[in-house]
Amino acid sequence: MPEALETRPSKDEVVALLAEEWGSIDRLVSGLSDQEWSTPALPGWDVHDVLAHIVGTERMLSGVEPPPITEGTDEGAHVRNPIGQSNERWIVGLRSRSHGELLSDFREVTADRLQTLRSMPEEEFRAPSWTPAGQADYGRFMEIRIFDCYVHEQDIRGALGRPGHEGGPVAEMALREVTLALGYIVGKRVGASEGDRVTIDLTGPIERSLHVVVDGRARVVPTLEGAPTASITLPSPLFLRLAAGRVEPGSVADQVARSGDAELSERLAGNLAFTI
């Protein structure tokens, strides 16, 4: 794995990026009209629900239990696993909050979380912990929180037709999260074969060339020896949305250039999603 990925961000860097991301979300939703708050953003969720999900997750991390769902409540077809069921308890429980009340809830819980994280001893921040990516440490969980909140900000922006925040430190951190998963994506989701070399060229706002080789296992490398077996070229915001499963690959096929092995490049363009 390239040195840049092996080097973990410091606690102060992680907390600063969370603060920046939550501030960006706050600025985005402040002043929305009732109609905008009710705009569909994800299957089963509107903009209000997306913010409620963030509020609920941060409350959960503060030790608060999600509200119970009334017996007989239809959770919806978008709820497919226990994590989704837990998320939905917060969504349903916070739907009765006015948009202004929910924004106040968001500001309160994120301020509390930042205070907690800033005062947390380093040994506690690095203590073993469950994370959505498996067993690691609490700091790793917070790195994933940056990615998750950033993706949800982009969900809201996409729903409202307000693109933005596509470059900068938080977007770079979100890209880092996807890059950490590229070995799995290329090896398992794409099904690249032994000896294959893959390149993903990002054209901006974040400009980057990401390389994966399959040598016993698929792994990210700084450079390739020789030409890639297959490559794709696309804008960084689209790459992140494809990796997060937010857009159907076929609907943006004309925005992804392919080269090299036709079958492998097609599989690469169509199987980037890795989130649950």
C-alpha positions in Angstrom: 0.0 0.0 0.0 1.4 3.5 -0.8 3.0 5.3 2.1 0.3 8.1 2.0 -2.4 5.5 2.8 -0.3 3.7 5.4 0.1 7.0 7.3 -2.9 7.6 9.5 -4.2 11.1 10.0 -3.7 12.5 13.6 -6.5 12.9 16.0 -6.4 16.7 15.6 -6.6 16.3 11.8 -9.6 13.9 12.0 -11.5 16.2 14.5 -10.8 19.3 12.4 -12.1 17.5 9.2 -15.3 16.5 11.0 -15.8 20.1 12.2 -15.2 21.3 8.6 -17.7 18.8 7.2 -20.4 19.4 9.7 -20.0 23.2 9.1 -20.4 22.6 5.4 -23.6 20.7 6.0 -24.9 23.4 8.3 -24.3 26.1 5.7 -25.9 23.9 3.0 -29.2 23.3 4.8 -29.6 26.6 6.6 -32.4 28.6 5.0 -33.9 25.8 3.0 -37.5 26.1 2.1 -40.1 23.5 3.3 -40.2 22.2 -0.2 -36.4 21.8 -0.3 -36.4 19.9 3.0 -38.9 17.5 1.6 -37.0 16.8 -1.6 -36.3 13.1 -2.1 -32.6 12.4 -1.7 -32.2 8.7 -1.3 -34.6 5.7 -1.5 -37.2 6.3 1.3 -35.4 9.4 2.5 -35.8 13.1 1.8 -33.4 15.9 2.8 -34.9 16.1 6.3 -34.3 12.3 6.7 -30.7 12.5 5.6 -29.9 15.1 8.2 -31.9 13.0 10.8 -29.7 10.1 10.0 -26.6 12.1 10.7 -28.1 13.4 14.0 -29.1 9.8 15.0 -25.7 8.4 14.3 -23.9 11.1 16.4 -26.4 10.6 19.2 -25.8 6.8 19.0 -22.1 7.6 19.4 -22.9 9.7 22.4 -24.6 6.7 24.0 -28.2 7.6 23.3 -30.6 4.7 22.3 -32.6 5.2 19.2 -36.4 5.7 19.7 -38.6 2.7 19.3 -40.6 2.3 16.1 -44.3 1.9 16.7 -45.5 -1.7 16.1 -46.9 -2.0 12.6 -44.8 0.8 11.1 -43.7 0.1 7.6 -39.9 0.6 7.5 -39.9 0.5 3.7 -38.2 -1.6 1.0 -35.0 0.4 1.4 -34.4 -1.2 4.8 -32.5 -4.4 4.0 -30.3 -5.2 7.1 -30.0 -4.7 10.8 -27.9 -1.6 10.4 -30.6 -0.2 8.1 -33.2 -1.0 10.8 -31.3 0.8 13.4 -30.9 3.8 11.1 -34.6 3.8 10.4 -35.5 4.0 14.0 -33.8 7.4 14.2 -35.3 8.5 10.9 -38.8 7.7 11.9 -38.3 9.1 15.4 -37.1 12.4 14.1 -39.7 12.9 11.4 -42.0 14.7 13.8 -39.3 17.4 14.4 -39.8 20.6 12.5 -37.0 21.4 10.0 -35.8 24.2 12.3 -35.8 21.9 15.3 -33.9 19.2 13.4 -31.2 21.7 12.4 -30.9 22.8 16.1 -30.6 19.1 17.0 -27.8 18.8 14.4 -26.0 21.8 15.7 -26.3 20.6 19.3 -25.2 17.1 18.8 -22.2 17.9 16.5 -21.0 20.6 19.0 -21.2 18.1 21.8 -19.4 15.5 19.7 -16.6 17.9 18.8 -16.2 18.8 22.5 -16.0 15.2 23.4 -13.5 14.3 20.7 -11.3 17.3 21.4 -11.0 16.4 25.1 -10.6 12.6 24.4 -7.2 11.3 25.5 -5.1 9.9 22.6 -5.1 6.4 24.1 -8.9 6.4 24.1 -9.1 7.7 20.6 -6.8 4.8 19.5 -8.5 2.2 21.6 -9.9 -1.0 19.9 -13.4 -0.4 18.5 -15.9 -1.9 16.1 -16.2 0.2 12.9 -18.3 -0.2 9.8 -15.2 -1.5 8.1 -14.6 -4.2 10.8 -12.6 -4.2 14.0 -10.0 -1.4 14.2 -9.8 1.5 16.6 -12.1 4.5 17.5 -10.0 6.9 15.5 -10.6 4.7 12.4 -14.3 4.9 13.1 -14.1 8.7 13.1 -12.2 8.6 9.8 -15.1 6.7 8.3 -17.5 9.2 9.8 -15.9 11.9 7.7 -16.5 9.8 4.6 -20.1 9.0 5.6 -21.1 12.6 6.4 -19.4 13.9 3.2 -21.3 11.4 1.1 -24.6 12.5 2.8 -23.7 16.1 2.1 -23.4 15.2 -1.5 -26.7 13.3 -1.4 -28.4 16.6 -0.3 -26.5 18.6 -2.9 -27.5 16.2 -5.6 -31.2 16.3 -4.5 -31.2 20.1 -4.5 -29.2 20.6 -7.6 -26.5 22.5 -5.6 -23.2 21.0 -6.4 -20.2 22.1 -4.3 -17.5 21.1 -1.9 -16.1 18.7 -4.5 -12.4 19.5 -3.7 -10.4 20.4 -0.6 -9.3 18.5 2.5 -12.7 16.7 3.3 -13.1 15.6 -0.3 -9.5 14.4 -0.2 -10.2 12.4 3.0 -13.3 10.9 1.4 -11.2 9.8 -1.6 -8.7 8.3 0.7 -11.5 6.1 2.2 -12.4 4.8 -1.3 -8.7 4.3 -2.1 -8.3 2.1 1.0 -11.0 -0.1 -0.4 -9.7 -0.3 -4.0 -8.0 -3.6 -3.5 -11.3 -5.1 -2.5 -13.2 -3.3 -5.2 -10.8 -4.5 -8.0 -10.1 -7.9 -6.6 -13.6 -8.9 -5.5 -16.2 -6.6 -7.0 -14.5 -6.2 -10.4 -13.0 -9.7 -10.4 -9.6 -8.8 -11.9 -7.3 -11.7 -12.6 -3.8 -12.5 -11.5 -1.4 -10.2 -13.3 -3.9 -7.6 -14.2 -3.0 -3.9 -13.7 -5.7 -1.3 -13.4 -5.5 2.5 -13.4 -8.3 5.0 -12.5 -7.5 8.5 -13.7 -9.4 11.3 -11.9 -9.6 14.5 -13.9 -10.6 16.9 -11.2 -11.4 18.8 -9.0 -9.2 16.2 -7.3 -6.6 15.1 -9.9 -5.2 11.7 -9.2 -4.1 8.4 -10.8 -5.0 5.4 -8.7 -3.2 2.1 -9.6 -4.0 -1.5 -8.5 -2.1 -4.6 -9.3 -3.2 -8.2 -8.8 -0.2 -10.1 -7.6 -1.4 -12.8 -5.3 -4.0 -10.3 -4.1 -5.3 -7.0 -5.5 -3.4 -4.0 -3.9 -3.0 -0.3 -4.4 0.5 0.7 -5.6 2.0 4.1 -6.3 2.9 3.4 -9.9 2.6 0.6 -12.4 5.4 -1.2 -14.2 4.3 -1.0 -17.8 0.9 -0.1 -19.2 -2.3 -0.9 -17.4 -4.4 -3.9 -18.5 -7.4 -1.6 -18.3 -8.1 1.9 -17.2 -11.0 4.3 -16.8 -11.0 8.1 -16.7 -13.7 10.2 -14.9 -14.2 13.3 -12.7 -13.4 12.7 -9.0 -17.0 13.6 -7.8 -18.5 11.0 -10.1 -15.9 8.4 -8.9 -16.9 9.0 -5.3 -20.6 8.8 -6.1 -20.1 5.6 -8.0 -18.0 4.1 -5.2 -20.7 5.1 -2.7 -23.4 3.4 -4.8 -25.2 6.7 -5.4 -25.6 6.5 -9.1 -26.3 3.6 -11.5 -23.2 3.0 -13.6 -25.2 2.6 -16.8 -26.7 6.1 -16.4 -23.3 7.8 -16.5 -21.5 5.5 -19.0 -20.9 8.4 -21.4 -19.0 10.2 -18.6 -16.5 7.4 -18.0 -13.8 6.9 -20.7 -12.4 3.3 -21.0 -9.2 2.0 -22.5 -7.2 -1.2 -22.6 -8.9 -4.5 -22.2 -12.6 -3.8 -23.1 -14.2 -6.4 -20.9 -12.1 -5.5 -17.8 -12.5 -1.8 -18.2 -16.3 -2.3 -18.6 -16.4 -4.4 -15.4 -14.3 -1.7 -13.6 -16.6 1.1 -14.7 -19.7 -0.9 -13.6 -18.6 -2.3 -10.2 -17.0 0.5 -8.2 -19.7 0.5 -5.4 -18.5 -0.9 -2.1 -20.6 0.6 0.6 -23.6 -1.2 2.2 
